[in-house]
């Protein structure tokens, strides 16, 4: 069983969101009712995952309390999670 801390640190990299600056780079695969384009980039962060399973685990975990979207990064060819939470929160 994975702990919350393990899931929250499963990503291979993270940064402040730049979704709105590079929308054509990302394909939205799933979300929990929030369109990432409705939120300013400076109020969100993005996390990248090595595989689809890690992305799905993180998406389901963070969906319990945050506004999230699971993305496919067409440039990096990785799953990415957009979270409506400032980097470091």
HTML snippet that shows the backbone in 3Dmol.js (N, CA, C, O; Angstrom):
<script src="https://3Dmol.org/build/3Dmol-min.js"></script>
<div id="view" style="width:600px;height:400px;position:relative"></div>
<script>
const pdb = `
ATOM      1  N   UNK A   1       0.844  -1.173   0.000  1.00  0.00           N
ATOM      2  CA  UNK A   1       0.000   0.000   0.000  1.00  0.00           C
ATOM      3  C   UNK A   1       0.894   1.243   0.000  1.00  0.00           C
ATOM      4  O   UNK A   1       1.822   1.342   0.803  1.00  0.00           O
ATOM      5  N   UNK A   2       0.617   2.178  -0.891  1.00  0.00           N
ATOM      6  CA  UNK A   2       1.373   3.424  -0.958  1.00  0.00           C
ATOM      7  C   UNK A   2       0.833   4.428   0.056  1.00  0.00           C
ATOM      8  O   UNK A   2      -0.377   4.538   0.253  1.00  0.00           O
ATOM      9  N   UNK A   3       1.733   5.147   0.685  1.00  0.00           N
ATOM     10  CA  UNK A   3       1.319   6.186   1.617  1.00  0.00           C
ATOM     11  C   UNK A   3       1.027   7.476   0.837  1.00  0.00           C
ATOM     12  O   UNK A   3       1.419   7.611  -0.322  1.00  0.00           O
ATOM     13  N   UNK A   4       0.336   8.419   1.487  1.00  0.00           N
ATOM     14  CA  UNK A   4       0.069   9.713   0.859  1.00  0.00           C
ATOM     15  C   UNK A   4       1.371  10.391   0.452  1.00  0.00           C
ATOM     16  O   UNK A   4       1.472  10.929  -0.651  1.00  0.00           O
ATOM     17  N   UNK A   5       2.360  10.368   1.326  1.00  0.00           N
ATOM     18  CA  UNK A   5       3.643  11.017   1.045  1.00  0.00           C
ATOM     19  C   UNK A   5       4.321  10.383  -0.167  1.00  0.00           C
ATOM     20  O   UNK A   5       4.888  11.096  -0.995  1.00  0.00           O
ATOM     21  N   UNK A   6       4.272   9.059  -0.283  1.00  0.00           N
ATOM     22  CA  UNK A   6       4.872   8.379  -1.435  1.00  0.00           C
ATOM     23  C   UNK A   6       4.189   8.797  -2.733  1.00  0.00           C
ATOM     24  O   UNK A   6       4.858   9.058  -3.733  1.00  0.00           O
ATOM     25  N   UNK A   7       2.873   8.859  -2.718  1.00  0.00           N
ATOM     26  CA  UNK A   7       2.134   9.265  -3.922  1.00  0.00           C
ATOM     27  C   UNK A   7       2.431  10.717  -4.268  1.00  0.00           C
ATOM     28  O   UNK A   7       2.609  11.053  -5.438  1.00  0.00           O
ATOM     29  N   UNK A   8       2.485  11.570  -3.265  1.00  0.00           N
ATOM     30  CA  UNK A   8       2.719  12.992  -3.503  1.00  0.00           C
ATOM     31  C   UNK A   8       4.138  13.283  -3.982  1.00  0.00           C
ATOM     32  O   UNK A   8       4.408  14.383  -4.464  1.00  0.00           O
ATOM     33  N   UNK A   9       5.046  12.324  -3.859  1.00  0.00           N
ATOM     34  CA  UNK A   9       6.428  12.486  -4.319  1.00  0.00           C
ATOM     35  C   UNK A   9       6.786  11.524  -5.446  1.00  0.00           C
ATOM     36  O   UNK A   9       7.964  11.259  -5.683  1.00  0.00           O
ATOM     37  N   UNK A  10       5.791  11.005  -6.135  1.00  0.00           N
ATOM     38  CA  UNK A  10       5.999  10.030  -7.198  1.00  0.00           C
ATOM     39  C   UNK A  10       6.462  10.663  -8.514  1.00  0.00           C
ATOM     40  O   UNK A  10       7.006   9.978  -9.381  1.00  0.00           O
ATOM     41  N   UNK A  11       6.244  11.964  -8.657  1.00  0.00           N
ATOM     42  CA  UNK A  11       6.587  12.637  -9.911  1.00  0.00           C
ATOM     43  C   UNK A  11       8.103  12.650 -10.126  1.00  0.00           C
ATOM     44  O   UNK A  11       8.880  12.548  -9.176  1.00  0.00           O
ATOM     45  N   UNK A  12       8.512  12.779 -11.409  1.00  0.00           N
ATOM     46  CA  UNK A  12       9.940  12.865 -11.703  1.00  0.00           C
ATOM     47  C   UNK A  12      10.405  14.305 -11.830  1.00  0.00           C
ATOM     48  O   UNK A  12      11.606  14.569 -11.781  1.00  0.00           O
ATOM     49  N   UNK A  13       9.482  15.239 -11.991  1.00  0.00           N
ATOM     50  CA  UNK A  13       9.801  16.669 -11.995  1.00  0.00           C
ATOM     51  C   UNK A  13       8.512  17.465 -11.831  1.00  0.00           C
ATOM     52  O   UNK A  13       7.417  16.967 -12.096  1.00  0.00           O
ATOM     53  N   UNK A  14       8.664  18.722 -11.385  1.00  0.00           N
ATOM     54  CA  UNK A  14       7.516  19.606 -11.206  1.00  0.00           C
ATOM     55  C   UNK A  14       7.960  21.045 -11.365  1.00  0.00           C
ATOM     56  O   UNK A  14       9.130  21.384 -11.189  1.00  0.00           O
ATOM     57  N   UNK A  15       6.995  21.878 -11.703  1.00  0.00           N
ATOM     58  CA  UNK A  15       7.276  23.309 -11.864  1.00  0.00           C
ATOM     59  C   UNK A  15       5.965  24.077 -11.783  1.00  0.00           C
ATOM     60  O   UNK A  15       4.886  23.485 -11.774  1.00  0.00           O
ATOM     61  N   UNK A  16       6.068  25.383 -11.724  1.00  0.00           N
ATOM     62  CA  UNK A  16       4.873  26.219 -11.806  1.00  0.00           C
ATOM     63  C   UNK A  16       4.223  25.984 -13.161  1.00  0.00           C
ATOM     64  O   UNK A  16       4.905  25.704 -14.147  1.00  0.00           O
ATOM     65  N   UNK A  17       2.924  26.098 -13.201  1.00  0.00           N
ATOM     66  CA  UNK A  17       2.190  25.823 -14.442  1.00  0.00           C
ATOM     67  C   UNK A  17       2.560  26.800 -15.554  1.00  0.00           C
ATOM     68  O   UNK A  17       2.769  27.991 -15.322  1.00  0.00           O
ATOM     69  N   UNK A  18       2.632  26.262 -16.760  1.00  0.00           N
ATOM     70  CA  UNK A  18       2.753  27.080 -17.966  1.00  0.00           C
ATOM     71  C   UNK A  18       1.748  26.591 -19.006  1.00  0.00           C
ATOM     72  O   UNK A  18       1.913  26.813 -20.205  1.00  0.00           O
ATOM     73  N   UNK A  19       0.700  25.916 -18.516  1.00  0.00           N
ATOM     74  CA  UNK A  19      -0.325  25.347 -19.385  1.00  0.00           C
ATOM     75  C   UNK A  19      -0.924  26.390 -20.328  1.00  0.00           C
ATOM     76  O   UNK A  19      -1.053  26.139 -21.527  1.00  0.00           O
ATOM     77  N   UNK A  20      -1.287  27.551 -19.800  1.00  0.00           N
ATOM     78  CA  UNK A  20      -1.935  28.571 -20.620  1.00  0.00           C
ATOM     79  C   UNK A  20      -0.997  29.195 -21.647  1.00  0.00           C
ATOM     80  O   UNK A  20      -1.448  29.698 -22.676  1.00  0.00           O
ATOM     81  N   UNK A  21       0.287  29.165 -21.377  1.00  0.00           N
ATOM     82  CA  UNK A  21       1.266  29.710 -22.318  1.00  0.00           C
ATOM     83  C   UNK A  21       1.549  28.739 -23.469  1.00  0.00           C
ATOM     84  O   UNK A  21       1.938  29.154 -24.560  1.00  0.00           O
ATOM     85  N   UNK A  22       1.347  27.429 -23.208  1.00  0.00           N
ATOM     86  CA  UNK A  22       1.667  26.410 -24.214  1.00  0.00           C
ATOM     87  C   UNK A  22       0.540  25.377 -24.335  1.00  0.00           C
ATOM     88  O   UNK A  22       0.800  24.174 -24.334  1.00  0.00           O
ATOM     89  N   UNK A  23      -0.703  25.842 -24.440  1.00  0.00           N
ATOM     90  CA  UNK A  23      -1.862  24.946 -24.485  1.00  0.00           C
ATOM     91  C   UNK A  23      -1.764  23.884 -25.574  1.00  0.00           C
ATOM     92  O   UNK A  23      -2.173  22.742 -25.363  1.00  0.00           O
ATOM     93  N   UNK A  24      -1.227  24.246 -26.728  1.00  0.00           N
ATOM     94  CA  UNK A  24      -1.158  23.284 -27.835  1.00  0.00           C
ATOM     95  C   UNK A  24      -0.169  22.155 -27.569  1.00  0.00           C
ATOM     96  O   UNK A  24      -0.137  21.178 -28.317  1.00  0.00           O
ATOM     97  N   UNK A  25       0.622  22.271 -26.534  1.00  0.00           N
ATOM     98  CA  UNK A  25       1.584  21.228 -26.166  1.00  0.00           C
ATOM     99  C   UNK A  25       0.915  20.080 -25.405  1.00  0.00           C
ATOM    100  O   UNK A  25       1.458  18.977 -25.346  1.00  0.00           O
ATOM    101  N   UNK A  26      -0.266  20.334 -24.821  1.00  0.00           N
ATOM    102  CA  UNK A  26      -0.900  19.365 -23.916  1.00  0.00           C
ATOM    103  C   UNK A  26      -2.259  18.890 -24.421  1.00  0.00           C
ATOM    104  O   UNK A  26      -3.049  19.657 -24.973  1.00  0.00           O
ATOM    105  N   UNK A  27      -2.497  17.620 -24.212  1.00  0.00           N
ATOM    106  CA  UNK A  27      -3.804  17.011 -24.461  1.00  0.00           C
ATOM    107  C   UNK A  27      -4.417  16.680 -23.099  1.00  0.00           C
ATOM    108  O   UNK A  27      -3.792  15.988 -22.296  1.00  0.00           O
ATOM    109  N   UNK A  28      -5.634  17.167 -22.831  1.00  0.00           N
ATOM    110  CA  UNK A  28      -6.315  16.880 -21.568  1.00  0.00           C
ATOM    111  C   UNK A  28      -6.942  15.497 -21.663  1.00  0.00           C
ATOM    112  O   UNK A  28      -7.818  15.261 -22.495  1.00  0.00           O
ATOM    113  N   UNK A  29      -6.490  14.582 -20.809  1.00  0.00           N
ATOM    114  CA  UNK A  29      -7.000  13.209 -20.806  1.00  0.00           C
ATOM    115  C   UNK A  29      -8.164  13.033 -19.846  1.00  0.00           C
ATOM    116  O   UNK A  29      -9.096  12.279 -20.126  1.00  0.00           O
ATOM    117  N   UNK A  30      -8.115  13.720 -18.727  1.00  0.00           N
ATOM    118  CA  UNK A  30      -9.157  13.596 -17.703  1.00  0.00           C
ATOM    119  C   UNK A  30      -9.058  14.795 -16.767  1.00  0.00           C
ATOM    120  O   UNK A  30      -7.998  15.410 -16.653  1.00  0.00           O
ATOM    121  N   UNK A  31     -10.143  15.121 -16.108  1.00  0.00           N
ATOM    122  CA  UNK A  31     -10.133  16.179 -15.100  1.00  0.00           C
ATOM    123  C   UNK A  31     -11.299  15.960 -14.160  1.00  0.00           C
ATOM    124  O   UNK A  31     -12.232  15.217 -14.467  1.00  0.00           O
ATOM    125  N   UNK A  32     -11.238  16.610 -13.018  1.00  0.00           N
ATOM    126  CA  UNK A  32     -12.318  16.452 -12.043  1.00  0.00           C
ATOM    127  C   UNK A  32     -13.225  17.677 -12.012  1.00  0.00           C
ATOM    128  O   UNK A  32     -13.596  18.171 -10.948  1.00  0.00           O
ATOM    129  N   UNK A  33     -13.570  18.153 -13.203  1.00  0.00           N
ATOM    130  CA  UNK A  33     -14.509  19.258 -13.319  1.00  0.00           C
ATOM    131  C   UNK A  33     -13.870  20.612 -13.525  1.00  0.00           C
ATOM    132  O   UNK A  33     -14.578  21.613 -13.631  1.00  0.00           O
ATOM    133  N   UNK A  34     -12.563  20.673 -13.585  1.00  0.00           N
ATOM    134  CA  UNK A  34     -11.860  21.937 -13.757  1.00  0.00           C
ATOM    135  C   UNK A  34     -11.067  21.931 -15.053  1.00  0.00           C
ATOM    136  O   UNK A  34     -10.279  21.018 -15.300  1.00  0.00           O
ATOM    137  N   UNK A  35     -11.268  22.925 -15.861  1.00  0.00           N
ATOM    138  CA  UNK A  35     -10.482  23.101 -17.077  1.00  0.00           C
ATOM    139  C   UNK A  35      -9.248  23.908 -16.702  1.00  0.00           C
ATOM    140  O   UNK A  35      -9.383  25.020 -16.191  1.00  0.00           O
ATOM    141  N   UNK A  36      -8.042  23.380 -16.939  1.00  0.00           N
ATOM    142  CA  UNK A  36      -6.824  24.109 -16.559  1.00  0.00           C
ATOM    143  C   UNK A  36      -6.733  25.506 -17.168  1.00  0.00           C
ATOM    144  O   UNK A  36      -6.081  26.380 -16.597  1.00  0.00           O
ATOM    145  N   UNK A  37      -7.364  25.731 -18.301  1.00  0.00           N
ATOM    146  CA  UNK A  37      -7.300  27.053 -18.924  1.00  0.00           C
ATOM    147  C   UNK A  37      -8.125  28.093 -18.165  1.00  0.00           C
ATOM    148  O   UNK A  37      -8.009  29.289 -18.432  1.00  0.00           O
ATOM    149  N   UNK A  38      -8.959  27.645 -17.222  1.00  0.00           N
ATOM    150  CA  UNK A  38      -9.756  28.572 -16.417  1.00  0.00           C
ATOM    151  C   UNK A  38      -8.990  29.110 -15.202  1.00  0.00           C
ATOM    152  O   UNK A  38      -9.522  29.933 -14.458  1.00  0.00           O
ATOM    153  N   UNK A  39      -7.773  28.664 -14.999  1.00  0.00           N
ATOM    154  CA  UNK A  39      -6.990  29.054 -13.830  1.00  0.00           C
ATOM    155  C   UNK A  39      -5.688  29.718 -14.280  1.00  0.00           C
ATOM    156  O   UNK A  39      -5.014  29.206 -15.174  1.00  0.00           O
ATOM    157  N   UNK A  40      -5.326  30.850 -13.674  1.00  0.00           N
ATOM    158  CA  UNK A  40      -4.053  31.475 -14.027  1.00  0.00           C
ATOM    159  C   UNK A  40      -2.874  30.544 -13.725  1.00  0.00           C
ATOM    160  O   UNK A  40      -2.883  29.811 -12.735  1.00  0.00           O
ATOM    161  N   UNK A  41      -1.871  30.586 -14.588  1.00  0.00           N
ATOM    162  CA  UNK A  41      -0.703  29.722 -14.403  1.00  0.00           C
ATOM    163  C   UNK A  41      -0.020  29.925 -13.056  1.00  0.00           C
ATOM    164  O   UNK A  41       0.501  28.968 -12.484  1.00  0.00           O
ATOM    165  N   UNK A  42      -0.013  31.138 -12.544  1.00  0.00           N
ATOM    166  CA  UNK A  42       0.696  31.384 -11.285  1.00  0.00           C
ATOM    167  C   UNK A  42      -0.036  30.833 -10.057  1.00  0.00           C
ATOM    168  O   UNK A  42       0.459  30.949  -8.936  1.00  0.00           O
ATOM    169  N   UNK A  43      -1.201  30.240 -10.267  1.00  0.00           N
ATOM    170  CA  UNK A  43      -1.948  29.625  -9.166  1.00  0.00           C
ATOM    171  C   UNK A  43      -1.971  28.100  -9.262  1.00  0.00           C
ATOM    172  O   UNK A  43      -2.754  27.442  -8.578  1.00  0.00           O
ATOM    173  N   UNK A  44      -1.112  27.547 -10.111  1.00  0.00           N
ATOM    174  CA  UNK A  44      -1.122  26.092 -10.306  1.00  0.00           C
ATOM    175  C   UNK A  44       0.301  25.570 -10.509  1.00  0.00           C
ATOM    176  O   UNK A  44       1.249  26.334 -10.691  1.00  0.00           O
ATOM    177  N   UNK A  45       0.413  24.252 -10.470  1.00  0.00           N
ATOM    178  CA  UNK A  45       1.688  23.601 -10.732  1.00  0.00           C
ATOM    179  C   UNK A  45       1.472  22.396 -11.635  1.00  0.00           C
ATOM    180  O   UNK A  45       0.345  21.936 -11.814  1.00  0.00           O
ATOM    181  N   UNK A  46       2.545  21.900 -12.191  1.00  0.00           N
ATOM    182  CA  UNK A  46       2.488  20.750 -13.077  1.00  0.00           C
ATOM    183  C   UNK A  46       3.529  19.725 -12.611  1.00  0.00           C
ATOM    184  O   UNK A  46       4.646  20.080 -12.232  1.00  0.00           O
ATOM    185  N   UNK A  47       3.135  18.441 -12.649  1.00  0.00           N
ATOM    186  CA  UNK A  47       4.004  17.351 -12.220  1.00  0.00           C
ATOM    187  C   UNK A  47       4.061  16.309 -13.332  1.00  0.00           C
ATOM    188  O   UNK A  47       3.027  15.971 -13.909  1.00  0.00           O
ATOM    189  N   UNK A  48       5.249  15.796 -13.643  1.00  0.00           N
ATOM    190  CA  UNK A  48       5.422  14.798 -14.698  1.00  0.00           C
ATOM    191  C   UNK A  48       5.705  13.433 -14.095  1.00  0.00           C
ATOM    192  O   UNK A  48       6.323  13.309 -13.038  1.00  0.00           O
ATOM    193  N   UNK A  49       5.228  12.401 -14.810  1.00  0.00           N
ATOM    194  CA  UNK A  49       5.337  11.016 -14.334  1.00  0.00           C
ATOM    195  C   UNK A  49       5.964  10.131 -15.405  1.00  0.00           C
ATOM    196  O   UNK A  49       5.815  10.377 -16.602  1.00  0.00           O
ATOM    197  N   UNK A  50       6.659   9.109 -14.954  1.00  0.00           N
ATOM    198  CA  UNK A  50       7.363   8.213 -15.868  1.00  0.00           C
ATOM    199  C   UNK A  50       6.438   7.310 -16.665  1.00  0.00           C
ATOM    200  O   UNK A  50       6.794   6.866 -17.757  1.00  0.00           O
ATOM    201  N   UNK A  51       5.245   7.032 -16.128  1.00  0.00           N
ATOM    202  CA  UNK A  51       4.334   6.133 -16.852  1.00  0.00           C
ATOM    203  C   UNK A  51       2.875   6.455 -16.523  1.00  0.00           C
ATOM    204  O   UNK A  51       2.577   7.226 -15.610  1.00  0.00           O
ATOM    205  N   UNK A  52       1.998   5.854 -17.279  1.00  0.00           N
ATOM    206  CA  UNK A  52       0.564   6.104 -17.164  1.00  0.00           C
ATOM    207  C   UNK A  52       0.027   5.698 -15.793  1.00  0.00           C
ATOM    208  O   UNK A  52      -0.802   6.408 -15.224  1.00  0.00           O
ATOM    209  N   UNK A  53       0.476   4.592 -15.266  1.00  0.00           N
ATOM    210  CA  UNK A  53      -0.017   4.118 -13.975  1.00  0.00           C
ATOM    211  C   UNK A  53       0.276   5.135 -12.872  1.00  0.00           C
ATOM    212  O   UNK A  53      -0.600   5.432 -12.059  1.00  0.00           O
ATOM    213  N   UNK A  54       1.485   5.666 -12.836  1.00  0.00           N
ATOM    214  CA  UNK A  54       1.821   6.674 -11.830  1.00  0.00           C
ATOM    215  C   UNK A  54       0.934   7.914 -11.991  1.00  0.00           C
ATOM    216  O   UNK A  54       0.481   8.489 -11.001  1.00  0.00           O
ATOM    217  N   UNK A  55       0.691   8.320 -13.225  1.00  0.00           N
ATOM    218  CA  UNK A  55      -0.184   9.464 -13.483  1.00  0.00           C
ATOM    219  C   UNK A  55      -1.593   9.231 -12.984  1.00  0.00           C
ATOM    220  O   UNK A  55      -2.194  10.120 -12.380  1.00  0.00           O
ATOM    221  N   UNK A  56      -2.135   8.031 -13.233  1.00  0.00           N
ATOM    222  CA  UNK A  56      -3.490   7.712 -12.769  1.00  0.00           C
ATOM    223  C   UNK A  56      -3.569   7.643 -11.240  1.00  0.00           C
ATOM    224  O   UNK A  56      -4.536   8.115 -10.641  1.00  0.00           O
ATOM    225  N   UNK A  57      -2.558   7.060 -10.624  1.00  0.00           N
ATOM    226  CA  UNK A  57      -2.536   6.986  -9.155  1.00  0.00           C
ATOM    227  C   UNK A  57      -2.527   8.393  -8.570  1.00  0.00           C
ATOM    228  O   UNK A  57      -3.303   8.698  -7.665  1.00  0.00           O
ATOM    229  N   UNK A  58      -1.659   9.239  -9.083  1.00  0.00           N
ATOM    230  CA  UNK A  58      -1.569  10.616  -8.582  1.00  0.00           C
ATOM    231  C   UNK A  58      -2.855  11.390  -8.864  1.00  0.00           C
ATOM    232  O   UNK A  58      -3.335  12.123  -7.999  1.00  0.00           O
ATOM    233  N   UNK A  59      -3.419  11.234 -10.066  1.00  0.00           N
ATOM    234  CA  UNK A  59      -4.670  11.921 -10.407  1.00  0.00           C
ATOM    235  C   UNK A  59      -5.764  11.561  -9.405  1.00  0.00           C
ATOM    236  O   UNK A  59      -6.446  12.448  -8.890  1.00  0.00           O
ATOM    237  N   UNK A  60      -5.935  10.292  -9.128  1.00  0.00           N
ATOM    238  CA  UNK A  60      -6.978   9.867  -8.195  1.00  0.00           C
ATOM    239  C   UNK A  60      -6.696  10.352  -6.778  1.00  0.00           C
ATOM    240  O   UNK A  60      -7.617  10.734  -6.057  1.00  0.00           O
ATOM    241  N   UNK A  61      -5.439  10.337  -6.381  1.00  0.00           N
ATOM    242  CA  UNK A  61      -5.068  10.810  -5.044  1.00  0.00           C
ATOM    243  C   UNK A  61      -5.370  12.297  -4.881  1.00  0.00           C
ATOM    244  O   UNK A  61      -6.051  12.692  -3.935  1.00  0.00           O
ATOM    245  N   UNK A  62      -4.869  13.121  -5.797  1.00  0.00           N
ATOM    246  CA  UNK A  62      -5.035  14.565  -5.682  1.00  0.00           C
ATOM    247  C   UNK A  62      -6.476  15.005  -5.951  1.00  0.00           C
ATOM    248  O   UNK A  62      -6.873  16.084  -5.511  1.00  0.00           O
ATOM    249  N   UNK A  63      -7.265  14.200  -6.659  1.00  0.00           N
ATOM    250  CA  UNK A  63      -8.671  14.540  -6.940  1.00  0.00           C
ATOM    251  C   UNK A  63      -9.509  14.621  -5.675  1.00  0.00           C
ATOM    252  O   UNK A  63     -10.582  15.224  -5.677  1.00  0.00           O
ATOM    253  N   UNK A  64      -9.031  14.022  -4.602  1.00  0.00           N
ATOM    254  CA  UNK A  64      -9.794  14.026  -3.352  1.00  0.00           C
ATOM    255  C   UNK A  64      -9.856  15.384  -2.680  1.00  0.00           C
ATOM    256  O   UNK A  64     -10.729  15.606  -1.842  1.00  0.00           O
ATOM    257  N   UNK A  65      -8.946  16.316  -3.023  1.00  0.00           N
ATOM    258  CA  UNK A  65      -8.989  17.606  -2.360  1.00  0.00           C
ATOM    259  C   UNK A  65      -8.589  18.783  -3.223  1.00  0.00           C
ATOM    260  O   UNK A  65      -8.711  19.935  -2.805  1.00  0.00           O
ATOM    261  N   UNK A  66      -8.112  18.504  -4.419  1.00  0.00           N
ATOM    262  CA  UNK A  66      -7.636  19.562  -5.308  1.00  0.00           C
ATOM    263  C   UNK A  66      -8.360  19.512  -6.639  1.00  0.00           C
ATOM    264  O   UNK A  66      -8.968  18.503  -6.996  1.00  0.00           O
ATOM    265  N   UNK A  67      -8.288  20.614  -7.365  1.00  0.00           N
ATOM    266  CA  UNK A  67      -8.754  20.642  -8.747  1.00  0.00           C
ATOM    267  C   UNK A  67      -7.579  20.157  -9.583  1.00  0.00           C
ATOM    268  O   UNK A  67      -6.496  20.741  -9.531  1.00  0.00           O
ATOM    269  N   UNK A  68      -7.785  19.087 -10.359  1.00  0.00           N
ATOM    270  CA  UNK A  68      -6.684  18.481 -11.106  1.00  0.00           C
ATOM    271  C   UNK A  68      -7.113  18.117 -12.521  1.00  0.00           C
ATOM    272  O   UNK A  68      -8.296  17.952 -12.818  1.00  0.00           O
ATOM    273  N   UNK A  69      -6.108  17.999 -13.379  1.00  0.00           N
ATOM    274  CA  UNK A  69      -6.317  17.508 -14.737  1.00  0.00           C
ATOM    275  C   UNK A  69      -5.133  16.625 -15.099  1.00  0.00           C
ATOM    276  O   UNK A  69      -3.980  16.966 -14.833  1.00  0.00           O
ATOM    277  N   UNK A  70      -5.433  15.497 -15.704  1.00  0.00           N
ATOM    278  CA  UNK A  70      -4.391  14.607 -16.200  1.00  0.00           C
ATOM    279  C   UNK A  70      -4.147  14.959 -17.663  1.00  0.00           C
ATOM    280  O   UNK A  70      -5.068  14.952 -18.480  1.00  0.00           O
ATOM    281  N   UNK A  71      -2.897  15.264 -17.979  1.00  0.00           N
ATOM    282  CA  UNK A  71      -2.527  15.715 -19.314  1.00  0.00           C
ATOM    283  C   UNK A  71      -1.544  14.758 -19.965  1.00  0.00           C
ATOM    284  O   UNK A  71      -0.856  14.000 -19.281  1.00  0.00           O
ATOM    285  N   UNK A  72      -1.481  14.798 -21.280  1.00  0.00           N
ATOM    286  CA  UNK A  72      -0.415  14.147 -22.033  1.00  0.00           C
ATOM    287  C   UNK A  72       0.427  15.270 -22.617  1.00  0.00           C
ATOM    288  O   UNK A  72      -0.076  16.123 -23.347  1.00  0.00           O
ATOM    289  N   UNK A  73       1.709  15.261 -22.289  1.00  0.00           N
ATOM    290  CA  UNK A  73       2.644  16.268 -22.779  1.00  0.00           C
ATOM    291  C   UNK A  73       3.175  15.787 -24.124  1.00  0.00           C
ATOM    292  O   UNK A  73       3.974  14.853 -24.186  1.00  0.00           O
ATOM    293  N   UNK A  74       2.732  16.420 -25.184  1.00  0.00           N
ATOM    294  CA  UNK A  74       3.107  16.006 -26.535  1.00  0.00           C
ATOM    295  C   UNK A  74       4.584  16.248 -26.827  1.00  0.00           C
ATOM    296  O   UNK A  74       5.161  15.591 -27.693  1.00  0.00           O
ATOM    297  N   UNK A  75       5.191  17.175 -26.119  1.00  0.00           N
ATOM    298  CA  UNK A  75       6.604  17.476 -26.330  1.00  0.00           C
ATOM    299  C   UNK A  75       7.512  16.469 -25.629  1.00  0.00           C
ATOM    300  O   UNK A  75       8.452  15.947 -26.227  1.00  0.00           O
ATOM    301  N   UNK A  76       7.226  16.205 -24.370  1.00  0.00           N
ATOM    302  CA  UNK A  76       8.046  15.285 -23.574  1.00  0.00           C
ATOM    303  C   UNK A  76       7.580  13.834 -23.679  1.00  0.00           C
ATOM    304  O   UNK A  76       8.290  12.914 -23.272  1.00  0.00           O
ATOM    305  N   UNK A  77       6.381  13.637 -24.227  1.00  0.00           N
ATOM    306  CA  UNK A  77       5.757  12.311 -24.319  1.00  0.00           C
ATOM    307  C   UNK A  77       5.703  11.631 -22.949  1.00  0.00           C
ATOM    308  O   UNK A  77       6.146  10.497 -22.764  1.00  0.00           O
ATOM    309  N   UNK A  78       5.135  12.385 -21.998  1.00  0.00           N
ATOM    310  CA  UNK A  78       4.953  11.899 -20.633  1.00  0.00           C
ATOM    311  C   UNK A  78       3.589  12.346 -20.124  1.00  0.00           C
ATOM    312  O   UNK A  78       3.013  13.321 -20.606  1.00  0.00           O
ATOM    313  N   UNK A  79       3.092  11.612 -19.143  1.00  0.00           N
ATOM    314  CA  UNK A  79       1.877  12.034 -18.457  1.00  0.00           C
ATOM    315  C   UNK A  79       2.235  13.154 -17.491  1.00  0.00           C
ATOM    316  O   UNK A  79       3.295  13.152 -16.865  1.00  0.00           O
ATOM    317  N   UNK A  80       1.329  14.097 -17.393  1.00  0.00           N
ATOM    318  CA  UNK A  80       1.545  15.284 -16.577  1.00  0.00           C
ATOM    319  C   UNK A  80       0.263  15.557 -15.800  1.00  0.00           C
ATOM    320  O   UNK A  80      -0.840  15.390 -16.320  1.00  0.00           O
ATOM    321  N   UNK A  81       0.421  15.969 -14.575  1.00  0.00           N
ATOM    322  CA  UNK A  81      -0.717  16.317 -13.740  1.00  0.00           C
ATOM    323  C   UNK A  81      -0.696  17.819 -13.480  1.00  0.00           C
ATOM    324  O   UNK A  81       0.297  18.357 -12.989  1.00  0.00           O
ATOM    325  N   UNK A  82      -1.792  18.490 -13.810  1.00  0.00           N
ATOM    326  CA  UNK A  82      -1.965  19.901 -13.507  1.00  0.00           C
ATOM    327  C   UNK A  82      -2.771  19.980 -12.216  1.00  0.00           C
ATOM    328  O   UNK A  82      -3.834  19.369 -12.110  1.00  0.00           O
ATOM    329  N   UNK A  83      -2.266  20.733 -11.226  1.00  0.00           N
ATOM    330  CA  UNK A  83      -2.939  20.865  -9.933  1.00  0.00           C
ATOM    331  C   UNK A  83      -3.139  22.346  -9.628  1.00  0.00           C
ATOM    332  O   UNK A  83      -2.202  23.137  -9.734  1.00  0.00           O
ATOM    333  N   UNK A  84      -4.348  22.716  -9.254  1.00  0.00           N
ATOM    334  CA  UNK A  84      -4.663  24.100  -8.892  1.00  0.00           C
ATOM    335  C   UNK A  84      -4.148  24.353  -7.473  1.00  0.00           C
ATOM    336  O   UNK A  84      -4.920  24.535  -6.531  1.00  0.00           O
ATOM    337  N   UNK A  85      -2.830  24.359  -7.355  1.00  0.00           N
ATOM    338  CA  UNK A  85      -2.148  24.587  -6.089  1.00  0.00           C
ATOM    339  C   UNK A  85      -0.787  25.173  -6.434  1.00  0.00           C
ATOM    340  O   UNK A  85      -0.074  24.628  -7.278  1.00  0.00           O
ATOM    341  N   UNK A  86      -0.422  26.268  -5.796  1.00  0.00           N
ATOM    342  CA  UNK A  86       0.871  26.892  -6.082  1.00  0.00           C
ATOM    343  C   UNK A  86       2.006  25.943  -5.724  1.00  0.00           C
ATOM    344  O   UNK A  86       1.903  25.161  -4.780  1.00  0.00           O
ATOM    345  N   UNK A  87       3.080  26.023  -6.485  1.00  0.00           N
ATOM    346  CA  UNK A  87       4.263  25.215  -6.217  1.00  0.00           C
ATOM    347  C   UNK A  87       4.753  25.469  -4.805  1.00  0.00           C
ATOM    348  O   UNK A  87       4.910  26.619  -4.393  1.00  0.00           O
ATOM    349  N   UNK A  88       4.994  24.405  -4.069  1.00  0.00           N
ATOM    350  CA  UNK A  88       5.462  24.513  -2.698  1.00  0.00           C
ATOM    351  C   UNK A  88       4.371  24.398  -1.648  1.00  0.00           C
ATOM    352  O   UNK A  88       4.662  24.314  -0.455  1.00  0.00           O
ATOM    353  N   UNK A  89       3.117  24.395  -2.083  1.00  0.00           N
ATOM    354  CA  UNK A  89       2.004  24.248  -1.115  1.00  0.00           C
ATOM    355  C   UNK A  89       1.736  22.793  -0.838  1.00  0.00           C
ATOM    356  O   UNK A  89       0.843  22.469  -0.055  1.00  0.00           O
TER     357      UNK A  89
END
`;
const viewer = $3Dmol.createViewer("view");
viewer.addModel(pdb, "pdb");
viewer.setStyle({}, {cartoon: {color: "spectrum"}});
viewer.zoomTo();
viewer.render();
</script>
